[in-house]
């Protein structure tokens, strides 16, 4: 379960994501057709989830490129904020993407 700005999302036991509330920016329901998620997080106006294959998928409003999760990385978990998201890669390193207006996603997706 995760709540964003005027919408919420939940992860069902079968791995499907269910979102409800304000859909003015496409944040509910999830845009991509993905069979199974292992985690999800709702940000201010976007949400991201980790598919069962470890790839991060984001949907909603694309401020600062936040919908473009790094496709070359596999993640165990993801968290979303205001115009950015971060994920823990399967090797334990953290990678962030989206807006770096306040230093929240260093160098637009640096691994640190």
MOPAC internal coordinates of N, CA, C and O (Angstrom, degrees):
PM7 1SCF
backbone

  N    0.0000 0     0.00 0     0.00 0    0    0    0
  C    1.4462 1     0.00 0     0.00 0    1    0    0
  C    1.5200 1   108.35 1     0.00 0    2    1    0
  O    1.2310 1   120.85 1   -44.34 1    3    2    1
  N    1.3304 1   115.97 1   135.66 1    3    2    1
  C    1.4555 1   120.77 1   177.72 1    5    3    2
  C    1.5251 1   108.36 1  -151.44 1    6    5    3
  O    1.2310 1   120.46 1   -39.75 1    7    6    5
  N    1.3287 1   116.73 1   140.25 1    7    6    5
  C    1.4626 1   121.62 1  -178.29 1    9    7    6
  C    1.5198 1   110.40 1  -118.12 1   10    9    7
  O    1.2310 1   120.88 1   -44.57 1   11   10    9
  N    1.3229 1   115.93 1   135.43 1   11   10    9
  C    1.4595 1   122.51 1   176.58 1   13   11   10
  C    1.5155 1   109.88 1  -109.82 1   14   13   11
  O    1.2310 1   120.45 1    29.03 1   15   14   13
  N    1.3197 1   116.75 1  -150.97 1   15   14   13
  C    1.4539 1   122.78 1   179.44 1   17   15   14
  C    1.5267 1   109.15 1   -88.68 1   18   17   15
  O    1.2310 1   119.48 1   -78.03 1   19   18   17
  N    1.3078 1   118.61 1   101.97 1   19   18   17
  C    1.4665 1   126.41 1   179.35 1   21   19   18
  C    1.5299 1   113.50 1    70.57 1   22   21   19
  O    1.2310 1   119.35 1  -157.94 1   23   22   21
  N    1.3098 1   118.85 1    22.06 1   23   22   21
  C    1.4684 1   122.17 1   174.53 1   25   23   22
  C    1.5268 1   108.83 1  -156.89 1   26   25   23
  O    1.2310 1   121.05 1   -18.04 1   27   26   25
  N    1.3208 1   115.60 1   161.96 1   27   26   25
  C    1.4636 1   122.10 1   178.38 1   29   27   26
  C    1.5166 1   109.29 1  -139.87 1   30   29   27
  O    1.2310 1   120.67 1   -22.74 1   31   30   29
  N    1.3254 1   116.32 1   157.26 1   31   30   29
  C    1.4558 1   122.56 1   176.49 1   33   31   30
  C    1.5172 1   109.02 1  -136.56 1   34   33   31
  O    1.2310 1   121.24 1   -31.99 1   35   34   33
  N    1.3064 1   115.23 1   148.01 1   35   34   33
  C    1.4524 1   121.09 1   176.06 1   37   35   34
  C    1.5163 1   110.48 1  -132.69 1   38   37   35
  O    1.2310 1   121.00 1   -28.57 1   39   38   37
  N    1.3048 1   115.69 1   151.43 1   39   38   37
  C    1.4627 1   122.21 1   177.78 1   41   39   38
  C    1.5155 1   107.70 1  -104.22 1   42   41   39
  O    1.2310 1   120.93 1   -64.67 1   43   42   41
  N    1.3253 1   115.84 1   115.33 1   43   42   41
  C    1.4604 1   120.82 1  -178.80 1   45   43   42
  C    1.5251 1   110.72 1   -75.85 1   46   45   43
  O    1.2310 1   120.22 1   -16.56 1   47   46   45
  N    1.3048 1   117.19 1   163.44 1   47   46   45
  C    1.4640 1   121.89 1  -178.68 1   49   47   46
  C    1.5299 1   112.51 1   -63.73 1   50   49   47
  O    1.2310 1   120.05 1   158.13 1   51   50   49
  N    1.3470 1   117.51 1   -21.87 1   51   50   49
  C    1.4678 1   120.40 1   177.93 1   53   51   50
  C    1.5269 1   112.48 1   -88.82 1   54   53   51
  O    1.2310 1   119.81 1  -173.70 1   55   54   53
  N    1.3589 1   117.97 1     6.30 1   55   54   53
  C    1.4507 1   122.02 1   177.65 1   57   55   54
  C    1.5144 1   114.89 1    88.66 1   58   57   55
  O    1.2310 1   119.87 1   177.79 1   59   58   57
  N    1.3175 1   117.85 1    -2.21 1   59   58   57
  C    1.4629 1   121.43 1   179.46 1   61   59   58
  C    1.5315 1   109.70 1   -84.39 1   62   61   59
  O    1.2310 1   121.28 1   -34.01 1   63   62   61
  N    1.3321 1   115.16 1   145.99 1   63   62   61
  C    1.4601 1   121.65 1   178.91 1   65   63   62
  C    1.5236 1   108.90 1   -97.02 1   66   65   63
  O    1.2310 1   120.70 1   -43.78 1   67   66   65
  N    1.3132 1   116.27 1   136.22 1   67   66   65
  C    1.4506 1   122.69 1   175.52 1   69   67   66
  C    1.5260 1   107.72 1  -124.00 1   70   69   67
  O    1.2310 1   119.97 1   -58.61 1   71   70   69
  N    1.3386 1   117.66 1   121.39 1   71   70   69
  C    1.4621 1   122.39 1   178.35 1   73   71   70
  C    1.5187 1   109.31 1  -120.13 1   74   73   71
  O    1.2310 1   120.54 1   -30.17 1   75   74   73
  N    1.3278 1   116.58 1   149.83 1   75   74   73
  C    1.4551 1   121.54 1   179.80 1   77   75   74
  C    1.5247 1   109.17 1  -149.42 1   78   77   75
  O    1.2310 1   120.94 1   -19.93 1   79   78   77
  N    1.3186 1   115.80 1   160.07 1   79   78   77
  C    1.4621 1   121.92 1  -179.72 1   81   79   78
  C    1.5113 1   111.16 1   113.53 1   82   81   79
  O    1.2310 1   120.10 1    29.73 1   83   82   81
  N    1.3256 1   117.40 1  -150.27 1   83   82   81
  C    1.4560 1   124.11 1  -177.70 1   85   83   82
  C    1.5319 1   110.08 1   -64.49 1   86   85   83
  O    1.2310 1   120.87 1   -58.54 1   87   86   85
  N    1.3231 1   115.94 1   121.46 1   87   86   85
  C    1.4607 1   121.30 1   179.63 1   89   87   86
  C    1.5261 1   111.07 1  -114.26 1   90   89   87
  O    1.2310 1   119.95 1  -153.72 1   91   90   89
  N    1.3302 1   117.71 1    26.28 1   91   90   89
  C    1.4604 1   120.47 1  -175.39 1   93   91   90
  C    1.5206 1   113.35 1   -64.95 1   94   93   91
  O    1.2310 1   119.41 1   158.38 1   95   94   93
  N    1.3156 1   118.73 1   -21.62 1   95   94   93
  C    1.4695 1   121.23 1   178.68 1   97   95   94
  C    1.5192 1   111.72 1  -118.22 1   98   97   95
  O    1.2310 1   119.94 1  -163.09 1   99   98   97
  N    1.3131 1   117.72 1    16.91 1   99   98   97
  C    1.4578 1   120.71 1   178.08 1  101   99   98
  C    1.5140 1   114.21 1    79.00 1  102  101   99
  O    1.2310 1   120.06 1  -160.78 1  103  102  101
  N    1.3351 1   117.48 1    19.22 1  103  102  101
  C    1.4684 1   120.11 1  -177.23 1  105  103  102
  C    1.5239 1   113.33 1   -83.68 1  106  105  103
  O    1.2310 1   119.84 1   164.71 1  107  106  105
  N    1.3241 1   117.91 1   -15.29 1  107  106  105
  C    1.4622 1   120.68 1   178.36 1  109  107  106
  C    1.5165 1   108.49 1  -145.01 1  110  109  107
  O    1.2310 1   118.03 1   -56.36 1  111  110  109
  N    1.2898 1   121.36 1   123.64 1  111  110  109
  C    1.4691 1   128.48 1    -2.62 1  113  111  110
  C    1.5239 1   111.51 1   -80.48 1  114  113  111
  O    1.2310 1   120.22 1    -6.20 1  115  114  113
  N    1.3382 1   117.19 1   173.80 1  115  114  113
  C    1.4645 1   119.01 1  -178.13 1  117  115  114
  C    1.5225 1   110.85 1   -60.78 1  118  117  115
  O    1.2310 1   121.15 1   -40.85 1  119  118  117
  N    1.3184 1   115.41 1   139.15 1  119  118  117
  C    1.4488 1   121.46 1  -178.15 1  121  119  118
  C    1.5178 1   114.30 1   -70.96 1  122  121  119
  O    1.2310 1   119.34 1   131.12 1  123  122  121
  N    1.3317 1   118.87 1   -48.88 1  123  122  121
  C    1.4567 1   118.49 1  -176.22 1  125  123  122
  C    1.5208 1   111.89 1   -71.88 1  126  125  123
  O    1.2310 1   120.50 1   -31.95 1  127  126  125
  N    1.3147 1   116.64 1   148.05 1  127  126  125
  C    1.4575 1   121.21 1   176.61 1  129  127  126
  C    1.5210 1   108.23 1   -92.83 1  130  129  127
  O    1.2310 1   120.72 1   -82.19 1  131  130  129
  N    1.2975 1   116.23 1    97.81 1  131  130  129
  C    1.4597 1   122.20 1  -176.49 1  133  131  130
  C    1.5224 1   108.01 1  -124.11 1  134  133  131
  O    1.2310 1   120.60 1   -45.49 1  135  134  133
  N    1.2915 1   116.46 1   134.51 1  135  134  133
  C    1.4575 1   120.48 1  -175.42 1  137  135  134
  C    1.5166 1   114.13 1   -68.95 1  138  137  135
  O    1.2310 1   119.92 1   136.07 1  139  138  137
  N    1.3235 1   117.76 1   -43.93 1  139  138  137
  C    1.4520 1   118.86 1  -170.73 1  141  139  138
  C    1.5304 1   111.86 1  -145.34 1  142  141  139
  O    1.2310 1   121.10 1   -46.28 1  143  142  141
  N    1.3273 1   115.50 1   133.72 1  143  142  141
  C    1.4605 1   122.75 1   175.20 1  145  143  142
  C    1.5255 1   108.91 1  -114.69 1  146  145  143
  O    1.2310 1   120.62 1   -29.15 1  147  146  145
  N    1.3309 1   116.42 1   150.85 1  147  146  145
  C    1.4616 1   120.68 1   174.14 1  149  147  146
  C    1.5184 1   111.75 1  -105.44 1  150  149  147
  O    1.2310 1   119.72 1   160.30 1  151  150  149
  N    1.3419 1   118.14 1   -19.70 1  151  150  149
  C    1.4645 1   121.88 1   175.04 1  153  151  150
  C    1.5233 1   108.67 1  -157.62 1  154  153  151
  O    1.2310 1   120.80 1   -16.54 1  155  154  153
  N    1.3413 1   116.08 1   163.46 1  155  154  153
  C    1.4545 1   121.08 1   176.54 1  157  155  154
  C    1.5121 1   110.10 1  -153.86 1  158  157  155
  O    1.2310 1   121.21 1   -18.54 1  159  158  157
  N    1.3337 1   115.29 1   161.46 1  159  158  157
  C    1.4534 1   121.17 1   177.20 1  161  159  158
  C    1.5279 1   108.83 1  -152.23 1  162  161  159
  O    1.2310 1   120.61 1   -45.74 1  163  162  161
  N    1.3156 1   116.44 1   134.26 1  163  162  161
  C    1.4621 1   122.35 1   177.34 1  165  163  162
  C    1.5177 1   109.09 1   -98.45 1  166  165  163
  O    1.2310 1   120.79 1   -51.66 1  167  166  165
  N    1.3342 1   116.09 1   128.34 1  167  166  165
  C    1.4527 1   121.72 1   174.55 1  169  167  166
  C    1.5194 1   109.75 1   -99.56 1  170  169  167
  O    1.2310 1   120.31 1    14.89 1  171  170  169
  N    1.3326 1   117.02 1  -165.11 1  171  170  169
  C    1.4589 1   119.97 1  -178.72 1  173  171  170
  C    1.5247 1   111.76 1   -60.14 1  174  173  171
  O    1.2310 1   120.01 1   126.22 1  175  174  173
  N    1.3266 1   117.58 1   -53.78 1  175  174  173
  C    1.4670 1   119.58 1  -177.93 1  177  175  174
  C    1.5220 1   112.14 1  -135.19 1  178  177  175
  O    1.2310 1   120.58 1  -158.47 1  179  178  177
  N    1.3235 1   116.50 1    21.53 1  179  178  177
  C    1.4642 1   122.08 1   173.80 1  181  179  178
  C    1.5220 1   108.02 1  -149.98 1  182  181  179
  O    1.2310 1   120.99 1   -16.74 1  183  182  181
  N    1.2967 1   115.72 1   163.26 1  183  182  181
  C    1.4664 1   121.01 1   175.75 1  185  183  182
  C    1.5195 1   107.91 1  -136.06 1  186  185  183
  O    1.2310 1   120.84 1   -24.75 1  187  186  185
  N    1.3181 1   116.00 1   155.25 1  187  186  185
  C    1.4586 1   121.85 1   177.13 1  189  187  186
  C    1.5212 1   108.69 1  -136.01 1  190  189  187
  O    1.2310 1   121.38 1   -28.13 1  191  190  189
  N    1.2958 1   114.96 1   151.87 1  191  190  189
  C    1.4534 1   120.97 1   175.46 1  193  191  190
  C    1.5150 1   110.01 1  -140.85 1  194  193  191
  O    1.2310 1   121.14 1   -21.44 1  195  194  193
  N    1.3183 1   115.42 1   158.56 1  195  194  193
  C    1.4616 1   121.38 1   174.78 1  197  195  194
  C    1.5154 1   107.31 1  -102.70 1  198  197  195
  O    1.2310 1   120.99 1   -59.90 1  199  198  197
  N    1.3258 1   115.71 1   120.10 1  199  198  197
  C    1.4597 1   120.88 1   177.92 1  201  199  198
  C    1.5191 1   109.80 1   -70.82 1  202  201  199
  O    1.2310 1   120.84 1   -15.94 1  203  202  201
  N    1.3097 1   116.01 1   164.06 1  203  202  201
  C    1.4655 1   120.40 1  -179.31 1  205  203  202
  C    1.5236 1   112.17 1   -61.44 1  206  205  203
  O    1.2310 1   119.69 1   159.55 1  207  206  205
  N    1.3448 1   118.19 1   -20.45 1  207  206  205
  C    1.4684 1   120.88 1   176.91 1  209  207  206
  C    1.5265 1   112.80 1   -88.26 1  210  209  207
  O    1.2310 1   119.74 1  -176.08 1  211  210  209
  N    1.3523 1   118.10 1     3.92 1  211  210  209
  C    1.4583 1   122.43 1   176.88 1  213  211  210
  C    1.5174 1   114.64 1    91.68 1  214  213  211
  O    1.2310 1   119.31 1   174.89 1  215  214  213
  N    1.2996 1   118.92 1    -5.11 1  215  214  213
  C    1.4631 1   121.57 1   179.97 1  217  215  214
  C    1.5240 1   110.41 1   -83.06 1  218  217  215
  O    1.2310 1   120.96 1   -41.07 1  219  218  217
  N    1.3290 1   115.77 1   138.93 1  219  218  217
  C    1.4621 1   121.03 1   177.13 1  221  219  218
  C    1.5275 1   109.09 1   -86.52 1  222  221  219
  O    1.2310 1   120.68 1   -41.08 1  223  222  221
  N    1.3262 1   116.30 1   138.92 1  223  222  221
  C    1.4585 1   123.87 1   178.08 1  225  223  222
  C    1.5228 1   106.88 1  -130.72 1  226  225  223
  O    1.2310 1   120.65 1   -47.45 1  227  226  225
  N    1.3420 1   116.37 1   132.55 1  227  226  225
  C    1.4634 1   120.75 1   179.90 1  229  227  226
  C    1.5237 1   109.82 1  -124.11 1  230  229  227
  O    1.2310 1   120.64 1   -27.50 1  231  230  229
  N    1.3435 1   116.38 1   152.50 1  231  230  229
  C    1.4604 1   122.05 1   178.59 1  233  231  230
  C    1.5202 1   108.73 1  -147.08 1  234  233  231
  O    1.2310 1   120.58 1   -21.12 1  235  234  233
  N    1.3235 1   116.50 1   158.88 1  235  234  233
  C    1.4615 1   122.44 1  -178.97 1  237  235  234
  C    1.5163 1   110.91 1   117.79 1  238  237  235
  O    1.2310 1   120.45 1    36.15 1  239  238  237
  N    1.3310 1   116.75 1  -143.85 1  239  238  237
  C    1.4582 1   122.20 1  -177.38 1  241  239  238
  C    1.5313 1   110.60 1   -84.46 1  242  241  239
  O    1.2310 1   120.09 1   -46.43 1  243  242  241
  N    1.3256 1   117.43 1   133.57 1  243  242  241
  C    1.4585 1   122.58 1  -172.02 1  245  243  242
  C    1.5268 1   113.23 1   -97.22 1  246  245  243
  O    1.2310 1   119.43 1  -123.78 1  247  246  245
  N    1.3132 1   118.68 1    56.22 1  247  246  245
  C    1.4640 1   121.83 1   175.95 1  249  247  246
  C    1.5169 1   109.42 1   -69.11 1  250  249  247
  O    1.2310 1   120.20 1   -55.14 1  251  250  249
  N    1.3132 1   117.23 1   124.86 1  251  250  249
  C    1.4651 1   121.99 1   173.93 1  253  251  250
  C    1.5116 1   114.21 1    64.54 1  254  253  251
  O    1.2310 1   119.67 1  -159.40 1  255  254  253
  N    1.3191 1   118.24 1    20.60 1  255  254  253
  C    1.4606 1   120.55 1   178.96 1  257  255  254
  C    1.5181 1   114.32 1    80.06 1  258  257  255
  O    1.2310 1   120.08 1  -159.27 1  259  258  257
  N    1.3255 1   117.46 1    20.73 1  259  258  257
  C    1.4655 1   121.13 1  -175.89 1  261  259  258
  C    1.5299 1   113.39 1   -64.45 1  262  261  259
  O    1.2310 1   119.95 1   160.29 1  263  262  261
  N    1.3178 1   117.70 1   -19.71 1  263  262  261
  C    1.4656 1   119.30 1   179.41 1  265  263  262
  C    1.5198 1   112.61 1   -80.34 1  266  265  263
  O    1.2310 1   120.29 1   171.24 1  267  266  265
  N    1.3299 1   117.06 1    -8.76 1  267  266  265
  C    1.4608 1   120.92 1  -177.30 1  269  267  266
  C    1.5277 1   110.88 1   -97.19 1  270  269  267
  O    1.2310 1   120.80 1  -105.94 1  271  270  269
  N    1.3132 1   116.08 1    74.06 1  271  270  269
  C    1.4675 1   120.86 1   176.57 1  273  271  270
  C    1.5264 1   108.68 1   -64.82 1  274  273  271
  O    1.2310 1   119.94 1   -34.30 1  275  274  273
  N    1.3202 1   117.72 1   145.70 1  275  274  273
  C    1.4636 1   120.61 1  -179.21 1  277  275  274
  C    1.5287 1   110.99 1   -60.02 1  278  277  275
  O    1.2310 1   120.55 1   -64.20 1  279  278  277
  N    1.3089 1   116.55 1   115.80 1  279  278  277
  C    1.4646 1   120.57 1  -176.04 1  281  279  278
  C    1.5192 1   113.05 1   -77.39 1  282  281  279
  O    1.2310 1   120.16 1   163.77 1  283  282  281
  N    1.3314 1   117.30 1   -16.23 1  283  282  281
  C    1.4649 1   119.87 1  -178.69 1  285  283  282
  C    1.5258 1   113.11 1   -86.21 1  286  285  283
  O    1.2310 1   119.72 1   174.14 1  287  286  285
  N    1.3291 1   118.15 1    -5.86 1  287  286  285
  C    1.4613 1   122.32 1  -177.59 1  289  287  286
  C    1.5201 1   111.66 1  -105.56 1  290  289  287
  O    1.2310 1   121.11 1   -29.06 1  291  290  289
  N    1.3237 1   115.47 1   150.94 1  291  290  289
  C    1.4700 1   122.42 1   170.70 1  293  291  290
  C    1.5154 1   107.30 1  -111.18 1  294  293  291
  O    1.2310 1   120.82 1   -43.99 1  295  294  293
  N    1.3303 1   116.04 1   136.01 1  295  294  293
  C    1.4585 1   121.84 1  -174.79 1  297  295  294
  C    1.5227 1   111.43 1  -119.37 1  298  297  295
  O    1.2310 1   121.23 1   -25.82 1  299  298  297
  N    1.3300 1   115.25 1   154.18 1  299  298  297
  C    1.4587 1   120.59 1   172.47 1  301  299  298
  C    1.5197 1   111.06 1   -98.79 1  302  301  299
  O    1.2310 1   120.36 1   151.31 1  303  302  301
  N    1.3303 1   116.92 1   -28.69 1  303  302  301
  C    1.4645 1   121.75 1  -179.40 1  305  303  302
  C    1.5307 1   108.39 1  -155.95 1  306  305  303
  O    1.2310 1   120.88 1   -24.86 1  307  306  305
  N    1.3293 1   115.93 1   155.14 1  307  306  305
  C    1.4638 1   121.95 1   178.78 1  309  307  306
  C    1.5185 1   108.75 1  -136.95 1  310  309  307
  O    1.2310 1   120.87 1   -29.11 1  311  310  309
  N    1.3388 1   115.94 1   150.89 1  311  310  309
  C    1.4543 1   121.02 1   174.44 1  313  311  310
  C    1.5229 1   108.27 1  -136.10 1  314  313  311
  O    1.2310 1   120.27 1   -35.91 1  315  314  313
  N    1.3207 1   117.08 1   144.09 1  315  314  313
  C    1.4595 1   122.07 1  -175.96 1  317  315  314
  C    1.5130 1   110.68 1  -121.17 1  318  317  315
  O    1.2310 1   121.07 1   -36.54 1  319  318  317
  N    1.3325 1   115.57 1   143.46 1  319  318  317
  C    1.4574 1   121.42 1   178.87 1  321  319  318
  C    1.5124 1   110.50 1  -125.04 1  322  321  319
  O    1.2310 1   120.73 1    36.62 1  323  322  321
  N    1.3199 1   116.22 1  -143.38 1  323  322  321
  C    1.4590 1   122.93 1   179.86 1  325  323  322
  C    1.5284 1   108.72 1   -93.54 1  326  325  323
  O    1.2310 1   120.12 1   -81.42 1  327  326  325
  N    1.3223 1   117.39 1    98.58 1  327  326  325
  C    1.4618 1   125.45 1   178.43 1  329  327  326
  C    1.5322 1   113.75 1    74.88 1  330  329  327
  O    1.2310 1   119.03 1  -164.45 1  331  330  329
  N    1.3223 1   119.46 1    15.55 1  331  330  329
  C    1.4534 1   121.88 1   176.06 1  333  331  330
  C    1.5253 1   109.63 1  -153.49 1  334  333  331
  O    1.2310 1   121.42 1   -18.12 1  335  334  333
  N    1.3237 1   114.89 1   161.88 1  335  334  333
  C    1.4649 1   121.82 1   173.90 1  337  335  334
  C    1.5192 1   108.38 1  -141.28 1  338  337  335
  O    1.2310 1   120.84 1   -23.69 1  339  338  337
  N    1.3197 1   116.01 1   156.31 1  339  338  337
  C    1.4581 1   122.52 1   174.88 1  341  339  338
  C    1.5194 1   108.47 1  -134.26 1  342  341  339
  O    1.2310 1   121.03 1   -29.71 1  343  342  341
  N    1.2994 1   115.64 1   150.29 1  343  342  341
  C    1.4506 1   120.57 1   177.57 1  345  343  342
  C    1.5105 1   110.97 1  -135.96 1  346  345  343
  O    1.2310 1   120.64 1   -28.84 1  347  346  345
  N    1.3178 1   116.37 1   151.16 1  347  346  345
  C    1.4554 1   122.03 1   172.95 1  349  347  346
  C    1.5189 1   106.60 1   -94.91 1  350  349  347
  O    1.2310 1   121.30 1   -63.69 1  351  350  349
  N    1.3311 1   115.12 1   116.31 1  351  350  349
  C    1.4546 1   119.76 1   179.20 1  353  351  350
  C    1.5215 1   110.01 1   -70.39 1  354  353  351
  O    1.2310 1   120.25 1   -17.09 1  355  354  353
  N    1.3160 1   117.14 1   162.91 1  355  354  353
  C    1.4635 1   119.88 1  -177.94 1  357  355  354
  C    1.5218 1   112.01 1   -66.55 1  358  357  355
  O    1.2310 1   119.61 1   162.27 1  359  358  357
  N    1.3413 1   118.36 1   -17.73 1  359  358  357
  C    1.4674 1   120.81 1   175.11 1  361  359  358
  C    1.5254 1   111.94 1   -88.16 1  362  361  359
  O    1.2310 1   119.90 1  -175.96 1  363  362  361
  N    1.3543 1   117.80 1     4.04 1  363  362  361
  C    1.4571 1   122.47 1   176.47 1  365  363  362
  C    1.5145 1   114.94 1    92.41 1  366  365  363
  O    1.2310 1   119.57 1   169.79 1  367  366  365
  N    1.3257 1   118.42 1   -10.21 1  367  366  365
  C    1.4576 1   120.75 1   178.00 1  369  367  366
  C    1.5241 1   110.25 1   -78.68 1  370  369  367
  O    1.2310 1   120.98 1   -24.66 1  371  370  369
  N    1.3171 1   115.73 1   155.34 1  371  370  369
  C    1.4622 1   122.12 1  -178.95 1  373  371  370
  C    1.5194 1   109.03 1  -104.20 1  374  373  371
  O    1.2310 1   120.84 1   -41.83 1  375  374  373
  N    1.3154 1   116.00 1   138.17 1  375  374  373
  C    1.4746 1   121.31 1   176.96 1  377  375  374
  C    1.5225 1   107.59 1  -132.31 1  378  377  375
  O    1.2310 1   120.77 1   -46.56 1  379  378  377
  N    1.3382 1   116.14 1   133.44 1  379  378  377
  C    1.4634 1   122.13 1   179.60 1  381  379  378
  C    1.5202 1   109.81 1  -119.76 1  382  381  379
  O    1.2310 1   120.63 1   -25.96 1  383  382  381
  N    1.3463 1   116.40 1   154.04 1  383  382  381
  C    1.4541 1   121.72 1   179.07 1  385  383  382
  C    1.5139 1   109.37 1  -150.14 1  386  385  383
  O    1.2310 1   121.20 1   -19.63 1  387  386  385
  N    1.3226 1   115.32 1   160.37 1  387  386  385
  C    1.4588 1   121.78 1  -178.83 1  389  387  386
  C    1.5089 1   110.83 1   110.82 1  390  389  387
  O    1.2310 1   120.49 1    26.45 1  391  390  389
  N    1.3155 1   116.67 1  -153.55 1  391  390  389
  C    1.4591 1   121.72 1  -177.80 1  393  391  390
  C    1.5222 1   111.39 1   -68.70 1  394  393  391
  O    1.2310 1   120.94 1   -41.07 1  395  394  393
  N    1.3345 1   115.82 1   138.93 1  395  394  393
  C    1.4616 1   121.77 1   176.61 1  397  395  394
  C    1.5243 1   110.21 1  -115.45 1  398  397  395
  O    1.2310 1   120.58 1  -152.19 1  399  398  397
  N    1.3252 1   116.49 1    27.81 1  399  398  397
  C    1.4622 1   122.12 1  -175.92 1  401  399  398
  C    1.5305 1   112.57 1   -53.78 1  402  401  399
  O    1.2310 1   119.96 1   142.99 1  403  402  401
  N    1.3316 1   117.69 1   -37.01 1  403  402  401
  C    1.4668 1   122.05 1  -178.62 1  405  403  402
  C    1.5220 1   112.41 1  -116.97 1  406  405  403
  O    1.2310 1   120.10 1  -160.11 1  407  406  405
  N    1.3242 1   117.41 1    19.89 1  407  406  405
  C    1.4643 1   121.07 1   179.47 1  409  407  406
  C    1.5136 1   113.85 1    81.54 1  410  409  407
  O    1.2310 1   120.17 1  -165.38 1  411  410  409
  N    1.3313 1   117.28 1    14.62 1  411  410  409
  C    1.4617 1   120.47 1  -176.55 1  413  411  410
  C    1.5271 1   113.37 1   -79.43 1  414  413  411
  O    1.2310 1   119.82 1   161.81 1  415  414  413
  N    1.3175 1   117.95 1   -18.19 1  415  414  413
  C    1.4668 1   121.97 1   177.58 1  417  415  414
  C    1.5324 1   106.93 1  -135.26 1  418  417  415
  O    1.2310 1   120.42 1  -102.92 1  419  418  417
  N    1.3312 1   116.80 1    77.08 1  419  418  417
  C    1.4695 1   120.95 1  -172.75 1  421  419  418
  C    1.5203 1   112.98 1   -49.69 1  422  421  419
  O    1.2310 1   121.64 1   -48.05 1  423  422  421
  N    1.3269 1   114.46 1   131.95 1  423  422  421
  C    1.4628 1   122.99 1   178.01 1  425  423  422
  C    1.5147 1   112.48 1    49.87 1  426  425  423
  O    1.2310 1   120.73 1  -144.83 1  427  426  425
  N    1.3548 1   116.20 1    35.17 1  427  426  425
  C    1.4582 1   122.18 1   174.62 1  429  427  426
  C    1.5147 1   112.46 1    55.54 1  430  429  427
  O    1.2310 1   119.65 1  -135.21 1  431  430  429
  N    1.2849 1   118.27 1    44.79 1  431  430  429
  C    1.4580 1   120.99 1   173.51 1  433  431  430
  C    1.5033 1   113.70 1   121.72 1  434  433  431
  O    1.2310 1   119.81 1  -148.90 1  435  434  433
  N    1.3060 1   117.97 1    31.10 1  435  434  433
  C    1.4596 1   120.28 1   179.65 1  437  435  434
  C    1.5177 1   110.35 1   -74.36 1  438  437  435
  O    1.2310 1   121.02 1   -32.23 1  439  438  437
  N    1.3150 1   115.65 1   147.77 1  439  438  437
  C    1.4514 1   121.77 1   171.29 1  441  439  438
  C    1.5107 1   107.40 1   -94.32 1  442  441  439
  O    1.2310 1   120.20 1   -48.40 1  443  442  441
  N    1.3211 1   117.22 1   131.60 1  443  442  441
  C    1.4674 1   119.29 1  -179.54 1  445  443  442
  C    1.5038 1   110.60 1  -138.69 1  446  445  443
  O    1.2310 1   120.10 1   180.00 1  447  446  445

